[in-house]
Amino acid sequence: MDLKKFPMDKQKCHLKMESYGYTTHQLLFEWVAKIDERVEFSDDLELPEFVTPPNISTETCVVKYL
């Protein structure tokens, strides 16, 4: 994370998940339904203004490997 402009900045975390052992028909990644259960923090960590957006975008990217 780049915190040079904190607290006036926004951070985005892009995740790419894939499987080398399963096809798209065998595997499905899903977010937990409740927003407050999507991210867990350690009790030692304090981020008072951390917010997970309600609209998380997802996309499908099928790649074939040799």
N, C-alpha and C positions, 0 to 999 in steps of 0.2 A: 504494500500500500504506500502511496505517496502522500505524505501528510504536510507538505510544505505550505499549503494554503489553509490548513485547519484553523478555525472551524468553518471557514467560508467555502469549503469545497464539497464535492460529492465523490464517493468511491463506488465503482461498479466491479463486480466480481463475475467474470464470464466463466462458465464451466462447460467443458466439452467432455461428454462421457461416451464411451464406446466399448464394444466387446469384440474380442478377436475369436471367441469360441462359440458365439451364438449369432443367429440371424435376426433380422428385424422382426420376424414373425415369432421368434422365441423369447424375445426380451423387450421389456417395456419399463422405462424410468418414469416415475410419477412423483410429484411433490406431495407432501403430507397435506391433507385437506385444510387443517387449521393453520392460519398464518403464524400464530405465536409458537407453534411447534416446529417450524421449518428450520430455525437456527437455534443452537444451544450455545451458551457461553459458560465459561468457568466462573465459579463464584468469586474468584480473585480478580476478574476482569471487570472494569467499569466503563461502559459506553452509554452515557445517559441519553444521547440523542440518536442512537442507532435505530433505524426504521427499515423494516423489510417492506418493499412495495407490494400492494395487493395485486398488481397486474404483472406477473412474471411471464415473459415471452419465451416460448419454446419453438424449436424448429427441428425438422428431420434432415439429416445429411447422410445419405447412404453412400459409402465408399467401398469399392472392391479392392482387395489386396491380392497380390500375386501369390 
